[in-house]
Structure formats: C-alpha cells, structure tokens
Amino acid sequence: MPAGDRVPSLLALAIPVLTGAAWMALAGAPASWPLVNIGALVLAGLWVMIGQGPHTSSSRHILALAMLAAMLAAVWVGPVVQSADGHAVRRWFPLGSLAIHTGMLTVPAFAMLAARNRPLAPFLLLAPLLAAWLQPDAATGFALTFAGVGIYHVTKDWRVGAVCALGFFASIAMALRGEVPVTPFVERVVVDTLFANVLAALALAAALVASFVLLLNAIPFDRTKRFALAGTLFGFTVASLMSTYPTPLIGYGAAPILGFGLALGLHGIPQR
C-alpha cells in the first residue's frame, strides 16, 4: 500500500496525541508525561506507515491469544488499585516504570480482527469482554461493545448483536464496582479541563472528534473495520466522560496510542 494512503491513519493518532501533549505541557503535568505520549506516537506512527497484518490464520490466532493473555496477566500479576467501594481493580500490566492499561493496548486490535473474521467475530469480542469482567474495566467493556455495534451496523450478524447487548449490561455492572481515584491528565481529561479552561477543553474534544471522523471515514480499510475502530474510540471516550476512566489518546498513557497504532498497522489480512 502506498505510504500516502496511510496518512489518514497517522493523522487519526497524531491530532489527538499532539493536542493532548500540548495541553499537558501548558497545564503543568509532569514534564515526562507529554514526552512519553510523543515517544509512543513515534513508535505507533512508524508501525502505521510500514506495518503489515499477520497473513496466516495461525498467526492471527497467536496474536489474539497473546493479547488475551496480557489482559489475564494483569489480573494475576498487575498492580492492585482499590475502587471507591473497596473492590480490587487490576487493569494494568507492569512494564518497568510504566503500568500499561491492557484493555486500551489490546481492544483496538481485537476490534480489527473481529471485523476481518465474521465467523469468529463474536468470540473475538466476547473473550476480551470476559477478561475485562475479571479486572473489572467498564471502559474496555464499552469499547468492545461499541466496536461490536460498528460491526453489527455493517454485517447485521445477530451473534455480534447479542454480544453487544451482553457487553452493554456487563459494562454497566463493571462501572458500579470499578471506579478508581482520579489521576489528573489521565482520567476524565475533557471534563476536568472544562472547569479549568473552556477553550482548551473544546480543543481537546475537537481533536477526539477529528480522530473519530478519520477512523470512521478516511482510514484505508473497508467499512466494517472503520466502524469497528471508530466504535472502539467512542466506547473508551464515553467511559472517560461518565466515570474515572482514562481518556484515550489525549490523556497521559502510552497504551491507547500503541493500541490504536497496532490496529491501524494491521494491513493485508484477508477478509473472511
């Protein structure tokens, strides 16, 4: 694929990440935080521009199993944060000094794989949803649910629709037992910025909308994949507006940048 065709994918990442990094630098976030996001953008951008998806069914299955293992590993070995009502929350995988949010790292690629494999689509959405239930992580649940809504909108596969219904109610239940303390510049970024600087909040929101529109209409994938990825971003964003969940791409955190970058570089997988 010509590099020029991949530019919309790069813009879908770069616009919100750079906007968020600029706000962090101006608003007094720790100096390393915007640098971490920009570093993740460089890595993700390189993959977006040169990446190729796994071309065999076995390699796609290995990718899906590895991502599911990462989500489950967070439950077993990840750091524990107590929710507001005393539940143990385990969503992060330790990686040196960083704690990687496993849902944001893996769900975009799960959405892409599900959109590309109609026979297995319900299972590729349901398996990470069950892992999110164990964490618990309503943001991941909503992202998977709305990825499924995007796939269902195009394919009208009743099995995907059933997973969407299950995912919605499961996500509501997870939200009731998984609310964690707010970290500035990570969770609820748009909501908190609105009280500090209305123009900055509008700029951050506009950057997310621009990314959503590019994912929905401009990236070089077929309609099912575009809608699945746009639904993923929508689900994560809705969760961050509703409760104390990370705001994707504009907030501090490498996981969503790398996660969407991974998905946007998965070119060349045959449709089934």
C-alpha positions as CSV (number, residue, x, y, z in Angstrom):
1,M,0.0,0.0,0.0
2,P,1.4,3.4,-0.9
3,A,2.5,5.5,2.1
4,G,0.2,8.3,1.1
5,D,-2.9,6.1,1.7
6,R,-1.8,5.6,5.3
7,V,-1.6,9.3,6.1
8,P,-5.2,9.5,7.4
9,S,-4.4,6.7,9.9
10,L,-1.4,8.6,11.1
11,L,-3.4,11.8,11.4
12,A,-6.1,9.9,13.4
13,L,-3.4,9.3,16.0
14,A,-1.3,12.4,15.7
15,I,-4.0,15.0,16.0
16,P,-5.3,14.0,19.5
17,V,-1.9,12.9,20.9
18,L,-0.2,16.1,20.0
19,T,-3.1,18.2,21.2
20,G,-3.1,16.3,24.5
21,A,0.6,16.6,24.9
22,A,0.5,20.4,24.2
23,W,-2.2,20.8,26.9
24,M,-0.2,18.7,29.4
25,A,2.9,20.8,28.8
26,L,1.0,24.1,29.2
27,A,-1.1,23.0,32.2
28,G,1.6,21.8,34.5
29,A,1.6,18.0,34.1
30,P,4.9,16.2,35.0
31,A,7.4,17.0,32.3
32,S,7.9,13.4,31.3
33,W,4.3,12.7,30.6
34,P,3.9,14.5,27.2
35,L,7.3,13.1,26.2
36,V,6.0,9.5,27.0
37,N,3.0,10.1,24.8
38,I,5.1,11.6,22.0
39,G,7.5,8.7,22.2
40,A,4.6,6.3,21.9
41,L,3.3,8.2,18.9
42,V,6.6,7.9,17.1
43,L,6.6,4.1,17.6
44,A,3.0,3.8,16.7
45,G,3.4,6.1,13.7
46,L,6.2,4.0,12.3
47,W,4.1,0.9,12.5
48,V,1.1,2.6,11.0
49,M,3.2,3.7,8.0
50,I,5.1,0.4,7.4
51,G,3.1,-2.3,9.2
52,Q,1.5,-5.4,7.8
53,G,-1.0,-7.6,9.4
54,P,-0.4,-11.3,10.1
55,H,-1.2,-13.1,6.9
56,T,-2.0,-16.6,8.1
57,S,-4.8,-17.8,10.3
58,S,-2.4,-19.3,12.8
59,S,-0.5,-16.1,13.3
60,R,-3.8,-14.2,13.7
61,H,-4.8,-16.7,16.4
62,I,-1.5,-16.3,18.1
63,L,-1.9,-12.5,18.1
64,A,-5.4,-12.8,19.7
65,L,-4.2,-15.3,22.3
66,A,-1.2,-13.2,23.2
67,M,-3.5,-10.1,23.7
68,L,-5.9,-12.1,25.8
69,A,-3.0,-13.5,27.9
70,A,-1.9,-9.9,28.5
71,M,-5.3,-8.9,29.8
72,L,-5.4,-12.0,32.1
73,A,-1.9,-11.4,33.2
74,A,-3.0,-8.0,34.5
75,V,-5.5,-9.8,36.8
76,W,-2.8,-12.2,38.1
77,V,0.4,-10.1,38.4
78,G,-0.7,-6.5,37.8
79,P,-0.7,-3.7,40.4
80,V,-3.9,-3.5,42.5
81,V,-5.9,-0.3,43.0
82,Q,-8.8,-0.2,45.4
83,S,-12.0,1.1,43.9
84,A,-14.2,3.6,45.7
85,D,-16.3,0.7,47.2
86,G,-13.4,-1.5,48.1
87,H,-13.1,-3.8,45.1
88,A,-9.6,-4.8,43.9
89,V,-9.1,-3.4,40.4
90,R,-6.3,-4.9,38.2
91,R,-6.2,-3.5,34.7
92,W,-2.5,-2.8,34.3
93,F,0.5,-4.8,33.2
94,P,3.8,-3.7,34.8
95,L,6.4,-2.8,32.3
96,G,9.4,-1.3,34.0
97,S,8.4,2.0,35.5
98,L,5.2,2.1,33.4
99,A,1.9,0.4,34.1
100,I,0.3,-0.5,30.7
101,H,-3.5,-0.4,30.6
102,T,-4.1,-3.8,28.9
103,G,-7.6,-3.0,27.6
104,M,-6.5,0.1,25.7
105,L,-3.5,-1.8,24.4
106,T,-5.4,-4.7,23.0
107,V,-9.0,-3.8,22.3
108,P,-8.4,-1.9,19.0
109,A,-6.6,-4.9,17.5
110,F,-9.3,-7.2,18.8
111,A,-11.9,-5.0,17.0
112,M,-9.8,-5.1,13.8
113,L,-9.5,-8.9,14.0
114,A,-13.2,-9.3,14.7
115,A,-14.1,-7.0,11.8
116,R,-12.0,-9.1,9.5
117,N,-13.2,-12.5,10.5
118,R,-17.0,-12.7,10.5
119,P,-17.3,-16.4,11.7
120,L,-15.1,-15.7,14.8
121,A,-16.2,-12.1,15.4
122,P,-18.5,-12.8,18.4
123,F,-15.8,-14.9,20.1
124,L,-13.1,-12.2,19.4
125,L,-15.3,-9.7,21.2
126,L,-16.6,-12.0,24.0
127,A,-13.2,-13.3,25.1
128,P,-11.7,-9.9,26.0
129,L,-15.0,-8.9,27.5
130,L,-14.8,-11.8,29.9
131,A,-11.2,-10.8,30.8
132,A,-12.4,-7.2,31.3
133,W,-15.1,-8.5,33.7
134,L,-12.3,-10.1,35.9
135,Q,-10.3,-6.8,36.0
136,P,-13.0,-5.1,36.2
137,D,-12.9,-2.4,33.5
138,A,-16.0,-0.8,32.2
139,A,-14.1,1.3,29.7
140,T,-12.8,-1.8,28.0
141,G,-16.3,-3.3,28.1
142,F,-17.8,-0.2,26.5
143,A,-15.1,-0.1,23.9
144,L,-15.7,-3.7,22.9
145,T,-19.5,-3.2,23.0
146,F,-19.3,-0.2,20.6
147,A,-16.8,-2.0,18.4
148,G,-19.4,-4.7,18.1
149,V,-22.1,-2.1,17.4
150,G,-19.9,-0.9,14.5
151,I,-19.5,-4.4,13.1
152,Y,-23.2,-5.2,13.6
153,H,-24.2,-2.0,11.8
154,V,-22.4,-3.2,8.7
155,T,-22.9,-7.0,8.8
156,K,-26.2,-7.4,10.7
157,D,-24.8,-10.5,12.3
158,W,-27.2,-11.4,15.1
159,R,-24.5,-13.1,17.1
160,V,-22.5,-9.9,17.2
161,G,-25.7,-8.1,18.2
162,A,-26.1,-10.5,21.1
163,V,-22.6,-9.8,22.3
164,C,-23.2,-6.1,22.1
165,A,-26.3,-6.5,24.4
166,L,-24.4,-8.6,26.8
167,G,-21.4,-6.2,26.7
168,F,-23.6,-3.2,27.5
169,F,-25.1,-4.6,30.6
170,A,-21.8,-6.2,31.7
171,S,-20.1,-2.8,31.3
172,I,-22.8,-1.1,33.5
173,A,-22.2,-3.7,36.2
174,M,-18.4,-3.2,35.9
175,A,-18.8,0.5,36.2
176,L,-20.6,0.0,39.5
177,R,-17.6,-1.8,41.1
178,G,-14.6,-0.4,39.3
179,E,-14.4,3.3,39.9
180,V,-10.9,4.3,41.0
181,P,-9.4,7.7,42.2
182,V,-8.9,10.3,39.5
183,T,-5.4,11.0,38.3
184,P,-5.2,14.4,36.7
185,F,-4.3,14.4,33.0
186,V,-5.2,10.7,32.8
187,E,-8.8,10.2,33.7
188,R,-11.7,12.5,32.8
189,V,-9.4,14.8,30.9
190,V,-12.1,16.7,28.9
191,V,-14.4,17.0,31.9
192,D,-11.7,18.3,34.3
193,T,-10.2,20.6,31.7
194,L,-13.7,22.2,31.1
195,F,-13.6,23.6,34.6
196,A,-10.1,25.0,34.2
197,N,-10.0,26.2,30.6
198,V,-13.1,26.1,28.4
199,L,-11.1,26.7,25.1
200,A,-8.6,24.0,26.0
201,A,-11.4,21.6,26.7
202,L,-13.0,22.4,23.3
203,A,-9.7,21.9,21.6
204,L,-9.2,18.5,23.2
205,A,-12.8,17.5,22.4
206,A,-12.3,18.6,18.8
207,A,-9.2,16.6,18.5
208,L,-11.0,13.4,19.6
209,V,-13.9,14.2,17.2
210,A,-11.4,14.7,14.4
211,S,-9.8,11.3,15.2
212,F,-13.3,9.6,15.3
213,V,-14.2,11.1,11.9
214,L,-11.0,10.0,10.3
215,L,-11.4,6.5,11.7
216,L,-15.0,6.3,10.5
217,N,-14.4,7.7,7.0
218,A,-10.8,8.1,5.9
219,I,-8.5,5.3,7.0
220,P,-7.6,2.8,4.3
221,F,-9.8,-0.1,5.4
222,D,-13.2,-1.4,4.4
223,R,-16.4,-0.1,6.1
224,T,-16.6,-2.9,8.7
225,K,-13.1,-2.2,10.0
226,R,-13.5,1.5,10.0
227,F,-16.8,1.3,12.0
228,A,-15.2,-1.2,14.5
229,L,-12.2,1.1,15.2
230,A,-14.4,4.2,15.4
231,G,-16.7,2.4,17.8
232,T,-13.7,1.4,20.0
233,L,-12.6,5.0,20.3
234,F,-16.2,6.1,21.0
235,G,-16.6,3.5,23.8
236,F,-13.4,4.5,25.6
237,T,-14.3,8.1,25.3
238,V,-17.8,7.7,26.6
239,A,-16.5,5.8,29.6
240,S,-14.0,8.6,30.4
241,L,-16.8,11.1,30.3
242,M,-19.1,9.1,32.6
243,S,-16.6,8.0,35.3
244,T,-13.0,7.8,36.3
245,Y,-11.6,6.1,33.3
246,P,-8.6,7.1,31.1
247,T,-9.3,9.5,28.3
248,P,-7.9,7.8,25.1
249,L,-5.1,9.5,23.1
250,I,-5.3,13.0,24.7
251,G,-4.6,11.8,28.2
252,Y,-1.4,10.6,29.6
253,G,-0.8,7.0,28.8
254,A,1.1,5.1,26.1
255,A,-1.3,2.1,25.9
256,P,-4.1,3.7,23.8
257,I,-1.5,5.2,21.4
258,L,0.2,1.9,20.9
259,G,-3.0,0.0,20.8
260,F,-4.6,2.1,18.1
261,G,-1.3,2.2,16.3
262,L,-1.1,-1.6,16.3
263,A,-4.6,-1.9,14.9
264,L,-4.1,0.8,12.2
265,G,-0.9,-1.0,11.0
266,L,-2.7,-4.4,10.5
267,H,-2.9,-4.2,6.8
268,G,-3.1,-7.1,4.4
269,I,-5.2,-9.6,6.4
270,P,-7.6,-11.3,4.1
271,Q,-11.3,-10.7,4.8
272,R,-13.4,-13.8,5.8
